[in-house]
Amino acid sequence: MEAYHDVEWGTPVHDDQLLFEHLVLDGFQAGLSWRTILYKRENFRRAFGGFEIDRVARYGAPDIRRLMSDAGIVRNRQKIEAAIGNARACLDLIDTDGSLDAFLWSFTSGTTAYGPAARNWTQVRANSPESDALSKALQARGFRFTGSTICYAFMQAVGIIDDHQIGCFRYHLRSQRRRRE
């Protein structure tokens, strides 16, 4: 968990495949701990073909049965079907908007938004106007398991929103970046 925080969490991501992976994993995390999903991430990558969007979009009933029998991932039919449907919706979005990256980052005008300075996790919010808007837009395009709280966690994970706490070394890096902007 510490390595994930120190190296990955909050680092801006602009690769469509990696953004899709994060969106799927955050959907699977609903109702579970992030630790559970993080420890199963390599299993998810294997089970979902490296999160290649066009590949996952072609999954059908045999793939759903295969995924439901895979003890290495979270075996929740609704979440599995949502991941496949989200891949299809993602392809439609890419066709109309050019890239998942451009669409997702448009909710913060293409730059990292900084959450309010928090001293501990109890002060970190669970959603924002940006995550509300992203959730609404994704759901309008047919995405599932993309409520505002899930979208906020996703936006934090991929660096669209930076919510590192005041005592965190990454918070101090954020402060340095903001001074240069």
C-alpha positions in Angstrom: 0.0 0.0 0.0 2.8 2.4 0.9 4.6 1.8 -2.5 1.3 2.3 -4.3 0.8 5.6 -2.6 4.3 6.8 -2.9 4.8 6.0 -6.6 1.4 5.6 -8.3 -1.6 7.2 -6.5 -2.1 10.7 -7.6 0.4 10.6 -10.5 -1.2 11.9 -13.7 -2.2 9.2 -16.1 -2.9 10.0 -19.8 -2.9 6.5 -21.4 -6.4 5.3 -22.4 -5.7 1.7 -21.5 -4.4 2.5 -18.1 -7.2 5.0 -17.5 -9.7 2.2 -18.4 -8.0 -0.2 -16.0 -8.3 2.3 -13.2 -11.9 2.9 -14.0 -12.7 -0.8 -14.0 -10.7 -1.5 -10.8 -12.4 1.4 -9.0 -15.8 0.0 -10.0 -14.8 -3.4 -8.6 -13.7 -1.7 -5.4 -17.2 -0.5 -4.6 -18.2 -2.0 -1.2 -14.7 -3.4 -0.7 -11.4 -2.1 0.5 -8.9 -0.8 -2.0 -6.3 -3.1 -0.5 -8.4 -6.1 -1.7 -8.4 -4.8 -5.3 -4.7 -3.7 -5.2 -3.6 -7.2 -4.1 -5.6 -8.8 -6.9 -4.6 -6.2 -9.6 -2.3 -8.6 -11.4 -5.0 -11.3 -11.5 -7.4 -8.7 -12.8 -4.9 -7.7 -15.5 -4.5 -11.4 -16.6 -8.3 -12.1 -16.4 -9.2 -9.0 -18.4 -6.6 -9.3 -21.1 -4.4 -6.5 -19.9 -7.4 -4.2 -20.0 -7.2 -3.8 -23.7 -10.4 -1.9 -24.3 -11.3 -3.4 -27.7 -10.6 -6.9 -26.4 -12.7 -6.5 -23.3 -15.5 -5.0 -25.4 -15.7 -8.3 -27.4 -16.2 -10.4 -24.3 -19.4 -12.5 -24.3 -21.1 -15.2 -22.2 -18.1 -17.6 -22.2 -15.9 -14.9 -20.9 -18.3 -14.0 -18.2 -18.4 -17.7 -17.1 -14.6 -17.8 -17.2 -14.4 -14.6 -15.0 -17.0 -15.8 -12.6 -14.9 -19.0 -12.0 -11.7 -17.1 -11.5 -10.9 -17.1 -7.8 -8.1 -14.5 -8.3 -10.5 -11.7 -9.0 -13.7 -10.4 -7.4 -16.4 -12.7 -8.8 -19.4 -10.3 -8.9 -21.5 -10.8 -12.0 -22.8 -7.2 -12.0 -19.3 -5.8 -11.8 -18.0 -8.1 -14.5 -20.8 -7.3 -16.8 -20.3 -3.6 -16.1 -16.6 -3.8 -16.9 -17.5 -5.4 -20.3 -20.3 -2.8 -20.9 -17.9 0.0 -19.9 -15.4 -1.2 -22.4 -18.1 -0.9 -25.1 -19.1 2.5 -23.9 -15.5 3.5 -23.8 -15.0 2.6 -27.5 -18.1 4.7 -28.4 -16.7 7.6 -26.3 -13.3 7.3 -28.0 -15.1 7.4 -31.4 -16.9 10.6 -30.5 -14.4 12.4 -28.3 -11.1 11.2 -29.7 -9.7 9.6 -26.5 -10.7 8.6 -23.0 -7.9 10.8 -21.8 -9.2 14.0 -23.3 -12.7 13.3 -22.1 -11.8 12.5 -18.5 -9.3 15.3 -18.1 -11.8 17.8 -19.6 -13.6 17.9 -16.2 -10.6 19.8 -14.7 -9.7 21.7 -17.9 -6.9 19.3 -18.7 -4.9 20.0 -15.5 -4.7 18.5 -12.0 -7.2 20.0 -9.6 -6.1 20.3 -6.0 -8.4 19.2 -3.3 -8.6 21.3 -0.1 -5.6 20.9 2.2 -6.4 18.1 4.7 -4.5 17.1 7.8 -5.9 13.6 8.0 -8.2 11.2 6.1 -11.3 12.3 8.0 -10.9 15.7 6.2 -10.6 14.3 2.7 -13.9 14.5 0.9 -15.6 11.6 -0.9 -16.7 13.5 -4.0 -16.6 16.9 -5.6 -18.4 19.0 -8.2 -16.0 17.5 -10.8 -16.7 13.9 -9.8 -20.4 14.6 -9.8 -20.2 16.0 -13.3 -18.0 13.1 -14.5 -20.3 10.5 -13.0 -23.3 12.1 -14.6 -21.6 12.3 -18.0 -20.3 8.7 -17.9 -23.7 7.3 -16.8 -25.3 9.3 -19.7 -23.0 7.4 -22.0 -23.9 4.0 -20.6 -21.2 3.5 -18.1 -22.0 1.6 -14.9 -20.4 1.5 -11.4 -19.4 5.1 -11.9 -21.1 6.9 -9.1 -19.7 10.2 -7.9 -17.7 8.5 -5.0 -16.2 6.0 -7.4 -15.4 8.7 -9.9 -13.7 10.8 -7.1 -11.5 7.8 -6.0 -10.7 7.3 -9.7 -9.8 10.9 -10.2 -7.6 10.9 -7.2 -5.8 7.7 -8.3 -5.0 8.9 -11.8 -4.0 12.4 -10.8 -6.9 14.4 -12.1 -7.5 15.5 -8.5 -4.6 15.7 -6.0 -5.7 15.1 -2.4 -2.4 14.3 -0.7 -2.5 15.4 2.9 -0.5 18.2 4.4 2.0 15.9 6.2 2.7 13.8 3.1 5.8 14.3 1.1 3.7 14.2 -2.1 1.7 17.2 -0.7 4.9 19.2 -0.5 5.8 18.2 -4.1 2.3 19.4 -5.1 3.0 22.7 -3.3 6.2 23.1 -5.3 4.4 22.3 -8.6 1.7 24.9 -7.8 4.2 27.6 -7.2 5.8 26.9 -10.6 2.4 27.0 -12.4 
